[in-house]
Amino acid sequence: MTKAAKFRLFFLTILLCASGVMAWGYFSHPPTPNLEAFLAFAVVAFLLEHNSTKLSAGGVGSTSFVIHIAAGVIFGCFWGGLITAAGTVVWLASLRVAPIKLGFNVCQRVLSIGLGSLVYTYAGGISPPASLRESLFPFLLLSATYFLVNSACVSGWLSIGSERTFREIWSRNSRGVFGYDIAASSIA
């Protein structure tokens, strides 16, 4: 299989997973943000993208996860996913990245926050949360899910591009930062 075919197949897999998670989130009747809240979250996500860092295996990391997680906690899977998608699309479109790269990045982020938000909900988290004490454990599960799914998706993509193993890429980019990511997510 060619590298281009592997990218397309991987993208299609992530797209289908993200679509399924979004459908699940939509049918769970999430709280709906007003237009101002939606735009404010999307704009902040876009602005946080500009504070990105280059990863050792060639990817880019940013602090936008803070607003993605906050949107997921406050608005649930569906709206958190849409806010994440909106900020990511605008940012990547401004960089004029290839359409498949734009699509993949949007889908992997939507999948990450969508699954994380569903885990949050099924662990007893309430959107929006009433108090930190009631939502701490579900929040930690959301954060862990977000970072694990995000890391797995990005590592899979980068391993196709670099023709290195998934494990090698994941170890280079993710090992040692998981605890930092979970601690940093508390900002959300």
Salt bridges, closest charged atoms under 4 A:
GLU49 OE2 - ARG109 NH1 2.19
GLU163 OE2 - LYS3 NZ 3.69
